[in-house]
Amino acid sequence: VPPQPVWVSPSEIDLERDDRVIIGWGSFGSVLRCYYKKVGRCAVKCVRATSITDDVKTAAQRADHTNIVRVYGITSWVGSFGIIMEYMERRSLANLIQSASSKDYQIPFDLLVRILLQVANGVAFLHKIGEDKQIVHGDLKPSNIVLDNNFTAKVTDFGGATLRTYTGTNEGGRVAENVEHTPVYTAPERLVHLEYAATKASDVYSYGLIVYECLSDR
């Protein structure tokens, strides 16, 4: 059974602070390589905030799935928090797309389809994480899909996540406490009404744009 996220003392985390080891940028902050004494090499998302919302904490704790990045724990420094996650060697789907484009290289179609199916599996798990709960990601995009050495895709960055009681509907029209999102991958209704919370439907819209971007080579 994967370890559940716990509160981790900063003394147990050795940050690699050189600019060369910044491995990404998520909502609210950067992602660095680090060494966690109990696990080994990890990634840590440094969140520029005085607190982490309960929804984000719960999302991290409950999202145990092959296609969701594993979270080992949460730590804190002055003015920021750190979410300690498994390290993904091949970075993100965005990096893969950009690298292929810059080298005039076409990503194999079967690899893209496999990645996209894995992302769909991860998102579907979030949307029905328990008998009565669902997690809406709120900011799906290629940079929030990371890849391991085997090109297994995993969804990450729950900065815009909200946890909801499952009702079988999309619960549209609710006011968002956290409206973190990326406009180009955001459903039209959320662009018109910025205060609206993300829904399962808006996650599916974002996923559709990711599929289009991958398969149309744009």
PyMOL commands that place a pseudoatom at each C-alpha (Angstrom):
pseudoatom trace, name=CA, resn=VAL, resi=1, chain=A, elem=C, hetatm=0, pos=[0.000, 0.000, 0.000]
pseudoatom trace, name=CA, resn=PRO, resi=2, chain=A, elem=C, hetatm=0, pos=[1.522, 3.381, -0.966]
pseudoatom trace, name=CA, resn=PRO, resi=3, chain=A, elem=C, hetatm=0, pos=[2.375, 5.579, 2.034]
pseudoatom trace, name=CA, resn=GLN, resi=4, chain=A, elem=C, hetatm=0, pos=[-0.207, 8.223, 2.845]
pseudoatom trace, name=CA, resn=PRO, resi=5, chain=A, elem=C, hetatm=0, pos=[0.993, 11.851, 2.842]
pseudoatom trace, name=CA, resn=VAL, resi=6, chain=A, elem=C, hetatm=0, pos=[2.243, 12.984, 6.230]
pseudoatom trace, name=CA, resn=TRP, resi=7, chain=A, elem=C, hetatm=0, pos=[3.648, 16.140, 7.748]
pseudoatom trace, name=CA, resn=VAL, resi=8, chain=A, elem=C, hetatm=0, pos=[7.399, 16.112, 7.079]
pseudoatom trace, name=CA, resn=SER, resi=9, chain=A, elem=C, hetatm=0, pos=[9.991, 18.098, 9.000]
pseudoatom trace, name=CA, resn=PRO, resi=10, chain=A, elem=C, hetatm=0, pos=[12.024, 20.436, 6.738]
pseudoatom trace, name=CA, resn=SER, resi=11, chain=A, elem=C, hetatm=0, pos=[15.161, 18.840, 8.193]
pseudoatom trace, name=CA, resn=GLU, resi=12, chain=A, elem=C, hetatm=0, pos=[14.264, 15.617, 6.348]
pseudoatom trace, name=CA, resn=ILE, resi=13, chain=A, elem=C, hetatm=0, pos=[14.275, 17.388, 2.967]
pseudoatom trace, name=CA, resn=ASP, resi=14, chain=A, elem=C, hetatm=0, pos=[17.477, 18.278, 1.145]
pseudoatom trace, name=CA, resn=LEU, resi=15, chain=A, elem=C, hetatm=0, pos=[16.602, 20.767, -1.598]
pseudoatom trace, name=CA, resn=GLU, resi=16, chain=A, elem=C, hetatm=0, pos=[18.649, 21.043, -4.753]
pseudoatom trace, name=CA, resn=ARG, resi=17, chain=A, elem=C, hetatm=0, pos=[18.344, 24.798, -5.119]
pseudoatom trace, name=CA, resn=ASP, resi=18, chain=A, elem=C, hetatm=0, pos=[20.504, 25.351, -8.206]
pseudoatom trace, name=CA, resn=ASP, resi=19, chain=A, elem=C, hetatm=0, pos=[18.481, 26.865, -11.076]
pseudoatom trace, name=CA, resn=ARG, resi=20, chain=A, elem=C, hetatm=0, pos=[19.476, 23.894, -13.219]
pseudoatom trace, name=CA, resn=VAL, resi=21, chain=A, elem=C, hetatm=0, pos=[17.355, 21.548, -11.114]
pseudoatom trace, name=CA, resn=ILE, resi=22, chain=A, elem=C, hetatm=0, pos=[14.119, 23.507, -11.375]
pseudoatom trace, name=CA, resn=ILE, resi=23, chain=A, elem=C, hetatm=0, pos=[12.106, 20.835, -13.149]
pseudoatom trace, name=CA, resn=GLY, resi=24, chain=A, elem=C, hetatm=0, pos=[8.868, 22.699, -13.697]
pseudoatom trace, name=CA, resn=TRP, resi=25, chain=A, elem=C, hetatm=0, pos=[6.409, 25.360, -12.716]
pseudoatom trace, name=CA, resn=GLY, resi=26, chain=A, elem=C, hetatm=0, pos=[3.018, 24.595, -11.249]
pseudoatom trace, name=CA, resn=SER, resi=27, chain=A, elem=C, hetatm=0, pos=[0.180, 26.704, -9.961]
pseudoatom trace, name=CA, resn=PHE, resi=28, chain=A, elem=C, hetatm=0, pos=[1.552, 29.024, -7.263]
pseudoatom trace, name=CA, resn=GLY, resi=29, chain=A, elem=C, hetatm=0, pos=[5.221, 28.019, -7.510]
pseudoatom trace, name=CA, resn=SER, resi=30, chain=A, elem=C, hetatm=0, pos=[8.176, 26.066, -8.853]
pseudoatom trace, name=CA, resn=VAL, resi=31, chain=A, elem=C, hetatm=0, pos=[8.953, 22.350, -8.730]
pseudoatom trace, name=CA, resn=LEU, resi=32, chain=A, elem=C, hetatm=0, pos=[12.457, 21.316, -7.607]
pseudoatom trace, name=CA, resn=ARG, resi=33, chain=A, elem=C, hetatm=0, pos=[14.347, 18.087, -7.268]
pseudoatom trace, name=CA, resn=CYS, resi=34, chain=A, elem=C, hetatm=0, pos=[14.974, 17.114, -3.666]
pseudoatom trace, name=CA, resn=TYR, resi=35, chain=A, elem=C, hetatm=0, pos=[16.139, 14.241, -1.510]
pseudoatom trace, name=CA, resn=TYR, resi=36, chain=A, elem=C, hetatm=0, pos=[13.689, 12.927, 1.090]
pseudoatom trace, name=CA, resn=LYS, resi=37, chain=A, elem=C, hetatm=0, pos=[15.474, 10.773, 3.663]
pseudoatom trace, name=CA, resn=LYS, resi=38, chain=A, elem=C, hetatm=0, pos=[12.695, 8.179, 3.856]
pseudoatom trace, name=CA, resn=VAL, resi=39, chain=A, elem=C, hetatm=0, pos=[12.176, 7.747, 0.109]
pseudoatom trace, name=CA, resn=GLY, resi=40, chain=A, elem=C, hetatm=0, pos=[15.171, 9.036, -1.860]
pseudoatom trace, name=CA, resn=ARG, resi=41, chain=A, elem=C, hetatm=0, pos=[15.051, 11.385, -4.829]
pseudoatom trace, name=CA, resn=CYS, resi=42, chain=A, elem=C, hetatm=0, pos=[11.714, 13.175, -5.099]
pseudoatom trace, name=CA, resn=ALA, resi=43, chain=A, elem=C, hetatm=0, pos=[10.212, 16.341, -6.505]
pseudoatom trace, name=CA, resn=VAL, resi=44, chain=A, elem=C, hetatm=0, pos=[8.897, 19.095, -4.273]
pseudoatom trace, name=CA, resn=LYS, resi=45, chain=A, elem=C, hetatm=0, pos=[6.366, 21.688, -5.344]
pseudoatom trace, name=CA, resn=CYS, resi=46, chain=A, elem=C, hetatm=0, pos=[7.192, 24.921, -3.518]
pseudoatom trace, name=CA, resn=VAL, resi=47, chain=A, elem=C, hetatm=0, pos=[3.902, 26.709, -2.940]
pseudoatom trace, name=CA, resn=ARG, resi=48, chain=A, elem=C, hetatm=0, pos=[4.110, 30.448, -2.351]
pseudoatom trace, name=CA, resn=ALA, resi=49, chain=A, elem=C, hetatm=0, pos=[1.373, 30.656, 0.237]
pseudoatom trace, name=CA, resn=THR, resi=50, chain=A, elem=C, hetatm=0, pos=[0.812, 30.874, 3.966]
pseudoatom trace, name=CA, resn=SER, resi=51, chain=A, elem=C, hetatm=0, pos=[-1.502, 27.842, 3.882]
pseudoatom trace, name=CA, resn=ILE, resi=52, chain=A, elem=C, hetatm=0, pos=[-2.652, 24.988, 1.667]
pseudoatom trace, name=CA, resn=THR, resi=53, chain=A, elem=C, hetatm=0, pos=[-6.393, 24.599, 1.213]
pseudoatom trace, name=CA, resn=ASP, resi=54, chain=A, elem=C, hetatm=0, pos=[-8.077, 21.573, 2.737]
pseudoatom trace, name=CA, resn=ASP, resi=55, chain=A, elem=C, hetatm=0, pos=[-9.223, 20.543, -0.752]
pseudoatom trace, name=CA, resn=VAL, resi=56, chain=A, elem=C, hetatm=0, pos=[-5.635, 20.375, -2.009]
pseudoatom trace, name=CA, resn=LYS, resi=57, chain=A, elem=C, hetatm=0, pos=[-4.520, 18.421, 1.072]
pseudoatom trace, name=CA, resn=THR, resi=58, chain=A, elem=C, hetatm=0, pos=[-7.400, 15.972, 0.698]
pseudoatom trace, name=CA, resn=ALA, resi=59, chain=A, elem=C, hetatm=0, pos=[-6.787, 15.586, -3.034]
pseudoatom trace, name=CA, resn=ALA, resi=60, chain=A, elem=C, hetatm=0, pos=[-3.174, 14.699, -2.334]
pseudoatom trace, name=CA, resn=GLN, resi=61, chain=A, elem=C, hetatm=0, pos=[-4.103, 12.232, 0.399]
pseudoatom trace, name=CA, resn=ARG, resi=62, chain=A, elem=C, hetatm=0, pos=[-6.853, 10.372, -1.449]
pseudoatom trace, name=CA, resn=ALA, resi=63, chain=A, elem=C, hetatm=0, pos=[-5.482, 10.283, -5.009]
pseudoatom trace, name=CA, resn=ASP, resi=64, chain=A, elem=C, hetatm=0, pos=[-3.836, 6.839, -4.967]
pseudoatom trace, name=CA, resn=HIS, resi=65, chain=A, elem=C, hetatm=0, pos=[-3.811, 5.606, -8.578]
pseudoatom trace, name=CA, resn=THR, resi=66, chain=A, elem=C, hetatm=0, pos=[-1.279, 4.446, -11.166]
pseudoatom trace, name=CA, resn=ASN, resi=67, chain=A, elem=C, hetatm=0, pos=[-1.957, 7.533, -13.279]
pseudoatom trace, name=CA, resn=ILE, resi=68, chain=A, elem=C, hetatm=0, pos=[-1.859, 10.080, -10.455]
pseudoatom trace, name=CA, resn=VAL, resi=69, chain=A, elem=C, hetatm=0, pos=[1.472, 11.357, -9.110]
pseudoatom trace, name=CA, resn=ARG, resi=70, chain=A, elem=C, hetatm=0, pos=[2.081, 9.934, -5.638]
pseudoatom trace, name=CA, resn=VAL, resi=71, chain=A, elem=C, hetatm=0, pos=[2.386, 12.470, -2.831]
pseudoatom trace, name=CA, resn=TYR, resi=72, chain=A, elem=C, hetatm=0, pos=[4.587, 11.452, 0.093]
pseudoatom trace, name=CA, resn=GLY, resi=73, chain=A, elem=C, hetatm=0, pos=[4.109, 14.376, 2.426]
pseudoatom trace, name=CA, resn=ILE, resi=74, chain=A, elem=C, hetatm=0, pos=[3.803, 18.095, 3.081]
pseudoatom trace, name=CA, resn=THR, resi=75, chain=A, elem=C, hetatm=0, pos=[6.416, 20.331, 4.660]
pseudoatom trace, name=CA, resn=SER, resi=76, chain=A, elem=C, hetatm=0, pos=[6.827, 24.066, 5.227]
pseudoatom trace, name=CA, resn=TRP, resi=77, chain=A, elem=C, hetatm=0, pos=[9.388, 26.854, 5.164]
pseudoatom trace, name=CA, resn=VAL, resi=78, chain=A, elem=C, hetatm=0, pos=[9.080, 30.560, 5.929]
pseudoatom trace, name=CA, resn=GLY, resi=79, chain=A, elem=C, hetatm=0, pos=[6.369, 31.906, 3.617]
pseudoatom trace, name=CA, resn=SER, resi=80, chain=A, elem=C, hetatm=0, pos=[5.861, 28.687, 1.684]
pseudoatom trace, name=CA, resn=PHE, resi=81, chain=A, elem=C, hetatm=0, pos=[4.788, 25.067, 1.795]
pseudoatom trace, name=CA, resn=GLY, resi=82, chain=A, elem=C, hetatm=0, pos=[6.285, 22.089, 0.008]
pseudoatom trace, name=CA, resn=ILE, resi=83, chain=A, elem=C, hetatm=0, pos=[4.329, 19.169, -1.454]
pseudoatom trace, name=CA, resn=ILE, resi=84, chain=A, elem=C, hetatm=0, pos=[6.728, 16.202, -1.711]
pseudoatom trace, name=CA, resn=MET, resi=85, chain=A, elem=C, hetatm=0, pos=[5.976, 13.998, -4.723]
pseudoatom trace, name=CA, resn=GLU, resi=86, chain=A, elem=C, hetatm=0, pos=[7.471, 11.122, -6.673]
pseudoatom trace, name=CA, resn=TYR, resi=87, chain=A, elem=C, hetatm=0, pos=[10.120, 12.196, -9.161]
pseudoatom trace, name=CA, resn=MET, resi=88, chain=A, elem=C, hetatm=0, pos=[9.215, 11.761, -12.833]
pseudoatom trace, name=CA, resn=GLU, resi=89, chain=A, elem=C, hetatm=0, pos=[12.290, 11.381, -15.025]
pseudoatom trace, name=CA, resn=ARG, resi=90, chain=A, elem=C, hetatm=0, pos=[10.822, 12.491, -18.347]
pseudoatom trace, name=CA, resn=ARG, resi=91, chain=A, elem=C, hetatm=0, pos=[9.205, 15.625, -16.966]
pseudoatom trace, name=CA, resn=SER, resi=92, chain=A, elem=C, hetatm=0, pos=[5.915, 16.592, -18.609]
pseudoatom trace, name=CA, resn=LEU, resi=93, chain=A, elem=C, hetatm=0, pos=[3.847, 15.959, -21.707]
pseudoatom trace, name=CA, resn=ALA, resi=94, chain=A, elem=C, hetatm=0, pos=[4.416, 19.632, -22.534]
pseudoatom trace, name=CA, resn=ASN, resi=95, chain=A, elem=C, hetatm=0, pos=[8.182, 19.028, -22.538]
pseudoatom trace, name=CA, resn=LEU, resi=96, chain=A, elem=C, hetatm=0, pos=[7.727, 16.012, -24.814]
pseudoatom trace, name=CA, resn=ILE, resi=97, chain=A, elem=C, hetatm=0, pos=[5.616, 18.007, -27.286]
pseudoatom trace, name=CA, resn=GLN, resi=98, chain=A, elem=C, hetatm=0, pos=[7.997, 20.973, -27.274]
pseudoatom trace, name=CA, resn=SER, resi=99, chain=A, elem=C, hetatm=0, pos=[11.055, 18.765, -27.698]
pseudoatom trace, name=CA, resn=ALA, resi=100, chain=A, elem=C, hetatm=0, pos=[9.495, 16.924, -30.639]
pseudoatom trace, name=CA, resn=SER, resi=101, chain=A, elem=C, hetatm=0, pos=[8.511, 20.210, -32.264]
pseudoatom trace, name=CA, resn=SER, resi=102, chain=A, elem=C, hetatm=0, pos=[11.950, 21.789, -31.863]
pseudoatom trace, name=CA, resn=LYS, resi=103, chain=A, elem=C, hetatm=0, pos=[13.659, 18.696, -33.325]
pseudoatom trace, name=CA, resn=ASP, resi=104, chain=A, elem=C, hetatm=0, pos=[11.092, 18.266, -36.129]
pseudoatom trace, name=CA, resn=TYR, resi=105, chain=A, elem=C, hetatm=0, pos=[10.334, 14.837, -34.700]
pseudoatom trace, name=CA, resn=GLN, resi=106, chain=A, elem=C, hetatm=0, pos=[6.925, 13.176, -34.746]
pseudoatom trace, name=CA, resn=ILE, resi=107, chain=A, elem=C, hetatm=0, pos=[5.907, 11.436, -31.525]
pseudoatom trace, name=CA, resn=PRO, resi=108, chain=A, elem=C, hetatm=0, pos=[4.746, 7.889, -32.370]
pseudoatom trace, name=CA, resn=PHE, resi=109, chain=A, elem=C, hetatm=0, pos=[0.963, 7.770, -32.652]
pseudoatom trace, name=CA, resn=ASP, resi=110, chain=A, elem=C, hetatm=0, pos=[0.646, 4.668, -30.484]
pseudoatom trace, name=CA, resn=LEU, resi=111, chain=A, elem=C, hetatm=0, pos=[2.647, 6.356, -27.701]
pseudoatom trace, name=CA, resn=LEU, resi=112, chain=A, elem=C, hetatm=0, pos=[0.397, 9.424, -27.799]
pseudoatom trace, name=CA, resn=VAL, resi=113, chain=A, elem=C, hetatm=0, pos=[-2.733, 7.259, -27.656]
pseudoatom trace, name=CA, resn=ARG, resi=114, chain=A, elem=C, hetatm=0, pos=[-1.319, 5.306, -24.692]
pseudoatom trace, name=CA, resn=ILE, resi=115, chain=A, elem=C, hetatm=0, pos=[-0.470, 8.523, -22.839]
pseudoatom trace, name=CA, resn=LEU, resi=116, chain=A, elem=C, hetatm=0, pos=[-3.901, 10.020, -23.504]
pseudoatom trace, name=CA, resn=LEU, resi=117, chain=A, elem=C, hetatm=0, pos=[-5.691, 6.868, -22.336]
pseudoatom trace, name=CA, resn=GLN, resi=118, chain=A, elem=C, hetatm=0, pos=[-3.643, 6.890, -19.132]
pseudoatom trace, name=CA, resn=VAL, resi=119, chain=A, elem=C, hetatm=0, pos=[-4.543, 10.538, -18.513]
pseudoatom trace, name=CA, resn=ALA, resi=120, chain=A, elem=C, hetatm=0, pos=[-8.210, 9.680, -19.035]
pseudoatom trace, name=CA, resn=ASN, resi=121, chain=A, elem=C, hetatm=0, pos=[-7.897, 6.857, -16.492]
pseudoatom trace, name=CA, resn=GLY, resi=122, chain=A, elem=C, hetatm=0, pos=[-6.352, 9.221, -13.951]
pseudoatom trace, name=CA, resn=VAL, resi=123, chain=A, elem=C, hetatm=0, pos=[-8.974, 11.902, -14.425]
pseudoatom trace, name=CA, resn=ALA, resi=124, chain=A, elem=C, hetatm=0, pos=[-11.802, 9.343, -14.271]
pseudoatom trace, name=CA, resn=PHE, resi=125, chain=A, elem=C, hetatm=0, pos=[-10.409, 8.117, -10.953]
pseudoatom trace, name=CA, resn=LEU, resi=126, chain=A, elem=C, hetatm=0, pos=[-10.373, 11.667, -9.569]
pseudoatom trace, name=CA, resn=HIS, resi=127, chain=A, elem=C, hetatm=0, pos=[-13.950, 12.230, -10.681]
pseudoatom trace, name=CA, resn=LYS, resi=128, chain=A, elem=C, hetatm=0, pos=[-15.182, 9.239, -8.664]
pseudoatom trace, name=CA, resn=ILE, resi=129, chain=A, elem=C, hetatm=0, pos=[-12.536, 8.778, -5.995]
pseudoatom trace, name=CA, resn=GLY, resi=130, chain=A, elem=C, hetatm=0, pos=[-14.881, 7.200, -3.472]
pseudoatom trace, name=CA, resn=GLU, resi=131, chain=A, elem=C, hetatm=0, pos=[-18.480, 6.211, -2.992]
pseudoatom trace, name=CA, resn=ASP, resi=132, chain=A, elem=C, hetatm=0, pos=[-19.512, 9.740, -2.139]
pseudoatom trace, name=CA, resn=LYS, resi=133, chain=A, elem=C, hetatm=0, pos=[-16.576, 11.971, -3.165]
pseudoatom trace, name=CA, resn=GLN, resi=134, chain=A, elem=C, hetatm=0, pos=[-15.091, 13.372, -6.345]
pseudoatom trace, name=CA, resn=ILE, resi=135, chain=A, elem=C, hetatm=0, pos=[-12.086, 15.563, -7.049]
pseudoatom trace, name=CA, resn=VAL, resi=136, chain=A, elem=C, hetatm=0, pos=[-12.266, 18.122, -9.839]
pseudoatom trace, name=CA, resn=HIS, resi=137, chain=A, elem=C, hetatm=0, pos=[-8.742, 18.958, -11.004]
pseudoatom trace, name=CA, resn=GLY, resi=138, chain=A, elem=C, hetatm=0, pos=[-9.519, 22.429, -12.348]
pseudoatom trace, name=CA, resn=ASP, resi=139, chain=A, elem=C, hetatm=0, pos=[-6.308, 23.035, -14.332]
pseudoatom trace, name=CA, resn=LEU, resi=140, chain=A, elem=C, hetatm=0, pos=[-5.634, 20.136, -16.698]
pseudoatom trace, name=CA, resn=LYS, resi=141, chain=A, elem=C, hetatm=0, pos=[-2.973, 20.907, -19.313]
pseudoatom trace, name=CA, resn=PRO, resi=142, chain=A, elem=C, hetatm=0, pos=[0.104, 19.187, -20.826]
pseudoatom trace, name=CA, resn=SER, resi=143, chain=A, elem=C, hetatm=0, pos=[2.470, 20.648, -18.215]
pseudoatom trace, name=CA, resn=ASN, resi=144, chain=A, elem=C, hetatm=0, pos=[0.346, 19.013, -15.487]
pseudoatom trace, name=CA, resn=ILE, resi=145, chain=A, elem=C, hetatm=0, pos=[0.785, 15.575, -17.039]
pseudoatom trace, name=CA, resn=VAL, resi=146, chain=A, elem=C, hetatm=0, pos=[4.167, 14.080, -16.137]
pseudoatom trace, name=CA, resn=LEU, resi=147, chain=A, elem=C, hetatm=0, pos=[5.957, 11.025, -17.523]
pseudoatom trace, name=CA, resn=ASP, resi=148, chain=A, elem=C, hetatm=0, pos=[8.220, 8.429, -15.959]
pseudoatom trace, name=CA, resn=ASN, resi=149, chain=A, elem=C, hetatm=0, pos=[11.065, 6.568, -17.686]
pseudoatom trace, name=CA, resn=ASN, resi=150, chain=A, elem=C, hetatm=0, pos=[8.562, 4.193, -19.314]
pseudoatom trace, name=CA, resn=PHE, resi=151, chain=A, elem=C, hetatm=0, pos=[6.412, 7.086, -20.552]
pseudoatom trace, name=CA, resn=THR, resi=152, chain=A, elem=C, hetatm=0, pos=[3.681, 6.224, -18.062]
pseudoatom trace, name=CA, resn=ALA, resi=153, chain=A, elem=C, hetatm=0, pos=[1.537, 9.345, -17.743]
pseudoatom trace, name=CA, resn=LYS, resi=154, chain=A, elem=C, hetatm=0, pos=[0.444, 10.701, -14.373]
pseudoatom trace, name=CA, resn=VAL, resi=155, chain=A, elem=C, hetatm=0, pos=[-1.726, 13.699, -13.534]
pseudoatom trace, name=CA, resn=THR, resi=156, chain=A, elem=C, hetatm=0, pos=[-0.219, 16.210, -11.117]
pseudoatom trace, name=CA, resn=ASP, resi=157, chain=A, elem=C, hetatm=0, pos=[-0.585, 19.734, -9.701]
pseudoatom trace, name=CA, resn=PHE, resi=158, chain=A, elem=C, hetatm=0, pos=[-3.764, 19.955, -7.656]
pseudoatom trace, name=CA, resn=GLY, resi=159, chain=A, elem=C, hetatm=0, pos=[-3.450, 23.700, -7.062]
pseudoatom trace, name=CA, resn=GLY, resi=160, chain=A, elem=C, hetatm=0, pos=[-6.892, 24.268, -8.565]
pseudoatom trace, name=CA, resn=ALA, resi=161, chain=A, elem=C, hetatm=0, pos=[-8.485, 21.118, -7.158]
pseudoatom trace, name=CA, resn=THR, resi=162, chain=A, elem=C, hetatm=0, pos=[-11.800, 21.054, -5.353]
pseudoatom trace, name=CA, resn=LEU, resi=163, chain=A, elem=C, hetatm=0, pos=[-13.292, 18.138, -3.410]
pseudoatom trace, name=CA, resn=ARG, resi=164, chain=A, elem=C, hetatm=0, pos=[-17.030, 17.616, -3.656]
pseudoatom trace, name=CA, resn=THR, resi=165, chain=A, elem=C, hetatm=0, pos=[-19.760, 15.349, -2.431]
pseudoatom trace, name=CA, resn=TYR, resi=166, chain=A, elem=C, hetatm=0, pos=[-20.808, 13.176, -5.357]
pseudoatom trace, name=CA, resn=THR, resi=167, chain=A, elem=C, hetatm=0, pos=[-24.309, 13.926, -6.639]
pseudoatom trace, name=CA, resn=GLY, resi=168, chain=A, elem=C, hetatm=0, pos=[-24.183, 12.450, -10.139]
pseudoatom trace, name=CA, resn=THR, resi=169, chain=A, elem=C, hetatm=0, pos=[-24.303, 15.937, -11.665]
pseudoatom trace, name=CA, resn=ASN, resi=170, chain=A, elem=C, hetatm=0, pos=[-21.681, 18.486, -12.625]
pseudoatom trace, name=CA, resn=GLU, resi=171, chain=A, elem=C, hetatm=0, pos=[-22.791, 20.994, -9.981]
pseudoatom trace, name=CA, resn=GLY, resi=172, chain=A, elem=C, hetatm=0, pos=[-22.441, 23.902, -12.378]
pseudoatom trace, name=CA, resn=GLY, resi=173, chain=A, elem=C, hetatm=0, pos=[-22.721, 27.475, -11.173]
pseudoatom trace, name=CA, resn=ARG, resi=174, chain=A, elem=C, hetatm=0, pos=[-21.011, 27.050, -7.828]
pseudoatom trace, name=CA, resn=VAL, resi=175, chain=A, elem=C, hetatm=0, pos=[-18.765, 29.867, -6.712]
pseudoatom trace, name=CA, resn=ALA, resi=176, chain=A, elem=C, hetatm=0, pos=[-15.082, 28.952, -6.732]
pseudoatom trace, name=CA, resn=GLU, resi=177, chain=A, elem=C, hetatm=0, pos=[-12.879, 29.524, -3.716]
pseudoatom trace, name=CA, resn=ASN, resi=178, chain=A, elem=C, hetatm=0, pos=[-9.830, 28.933, -5.914]
pseudoatom trace, name=CA, resn=VAL, resi=179, chain=A, elem=C, hetatm=0, pos=[-10.013, 30.029, -9.551]
pseudoatom trace, name=CA, resn=GLU, resi=180, chain=A, elem=C, hetatm=0, pos=[-6.503, 28.975, -10.576]
pseudoatom trace, name=CA, resn=HIS, resi=181, chain=A, elem=C, hetatm=0, pos=[-6.621, 27.871, -14.214]
pseudoatom trace, name=CA, resn=THR, resi=182, chain=A, elem=C, hetatm=0, pos=[-4.903, 28.292, -17.582]
pseudoatom trace, name=CA, resn=PRO, resi=183, chain=A, elem=C, hetatm=0, pos=[-7.129, 30.242, -20.031]
pseudoatom trace, name=CA, resn=VAL, resi=184, chain=A, elem=C, hetatm=0, pos=[-6.186, 28.359, -23.209]
pseudoatom trace, name=CA, resn=TYR, resi=185, chain=A, elem=C, hetatm=0, pos=[-7.315, 25.047, -21.644]
pseudoatom trace, name=CA, resn=THR, resi=186, chain=A, elem=C, hetatm=0, pos=[-10.289, 26.492, -19.751]
pseudoatom trace, name=CA, resn=ALA, resi=187, chain=A, elem=C, hetatm=0, pos=[-13.917, 25.813, -20.628]
pseudoatom trace, name=CA, resn=PRO, resi=188, chain=A, elem=C, hetatm=0, pos=[-15.698, 28.877, -22.138]
pseudoatom trace, name=CA, resn=GLU, resi=189, chain=A, elem=C, hetatm=0, pos=[-18.192, 29.216, -19.278]
pseudoatom trace, name=CA, resn=ARG, resi=190, chain=A, elem=C, hetatm=0, pos=[-15.354, 29.618, -16.784]
pseudoatom trace, name=CA, resn=LEU, resi=191, chain=A, elem=C, hetatm=0, pos=[-13.777, 32.342, -18.915]
pseudoatom trace, name=CA, resn=VAL, resi=192, chain=A, elem=C, hetatm=0, pos=[-17.056, 34.242, -19.025]
pseudoatom trace, name=CA, resn=HIS, resi=193, chain=A, elem=C, hetatm=0, pos=[-17.792, 33.688, -15.323]
pseudoatom trace, name=CA, resn=LEU, resi=194, chain=A, elem=C, hetatm=0, pos=[-14.389, 33.665, -13.645]
pseudoatom trace, name=CA, resn=GLU, resi=195, chain=A, elem=C, hetatm=0, pos=[-15.926, 33.092, -10.229]
pseudoatom trace, name=CA, resn=TYR, resi=196, chain=A, elem=C, hetatm=0, pos=[-17.420, 29.739, -11.288]
pseudoatom trace, name=CA, resn=ALA, resi=197, chain=A, elem=C, hetatm=0, pos=[-15.864, 26.605, -9.854]
pseudoatom trace, name=CA, resn=ALA, resi=198, chain=A, elem=C, hetatm=0, pos=[-14.432, 23.965, -12.133]
pseudoatom trace, name=CA, resn=THR, resi=199, chain=A, elem=C, hetatm=0, pos=[-16.653, 20.945, -12.752]
pseudoatom trace, name=CA, resn=LYS, resi=200, chain=A, elem=C, hetatm=0, pos=[-16.175, 17.460, -14.128]
pseudoatom trace, name=CA, resn=ALA, resi=201, chain=A, elem=C, hetatm=0, pos=[-17.419, 18.823, -17.456]
pseudoatom trace, name=CA, resn=SER, resi=202, chain=A, elem=C, hetatm=0, pos=[-14.790, 21.568, -17.505]
pseudoatom trace, name=CA, resn=ASP, resi=203, chain=A, elem=C, hetatm=0, pos=[-12.094, 18.965, -16.777]
pseudoatom trace, name=CA, resn=VAL, resi=204, chain=A, elem=C, hetatm=0, pos=[-13.358, 16.935, -19.744]
pseudoatom trace, name=CA, resn=TYR, resi=205, chain=A, elem=C, hetatm=0, pos=[-13.220, 20.063, -21.943]
pseudoatom trace, name=CA, resn=SER, resi=206, chain=A, elem=C, hetatm=0, pos=[-9.593, 20.634, -20.921]
pseudoatom trace, name=CA, resn=TYR, resi=207, chain=A, elem=C, hetatm=0, pos=[-8.811, 16.993, -21.627]
pseudoatom trace, name=CA, resn=GLY, resi=208, chain=A, elem=C, hetatm=0, pos=[-10.371, 17.336, -25.088]
pseudoatom trace, name=CA, resn=LEU, resi=209, chain=A, elem=C, hetatm=0, pos=[-8.061, 20.244, -25.890]
pseudoatom trace, name=CA, resn=ILE, resi=210, chain=A, elem=C, hetatm=0, pos=[-5.053, 18.185, -24.760]
pseudoatom trace, name=CA, resn=VAL, resi=211, chain=A, elem=C, hetatm=0, pos=[-6.151, 15.366, -27.102]
pseudoatom trace, name=CA, resn=TYR, resi=212, chain=A, elem=C, hetatm=0, pos=[-6.546, 17.853, -29.964]
pseudoatom trace, name=CA, resn=GLU, resi=213, chain=A, elem=C, hetatm=0, pos=[-3.129, 19.391, -29.321]
pseudoatom trace, name=CA, resn=CYS, resi=214, chain=A, elem=C, hetatm=0, pos=[-1.429, 15.977, -29.264]
pseudoatom trace, name=CA, resn=LEU, resi=215, chain=A, elem=C, hetatm=0, pos=[-3.121, 14.444, -32.279]
pseudoatom trace, name=CA, resn=SER, resi=216, chain=A, elem=C, hetatm=0, pos=[-3.195, 17.523, -34.499]
pseudoatom trace, name=CA, resn=ASP, resi=217, chain=A, elem=C, hetatm=0, pos=[0.489, 18.318, -33.861]
pseudoatom trace, name=CA, resn=ARG, resi=218, chain=A, elem=C, hetatm=0, pos=[-0.376, 21.908, -32.894]
for i in range(1, 218): cmd.bond("trace and resi %d" % i, "trace and resi %d" % (i + 1))
show_as sticks, trace
zoom trace
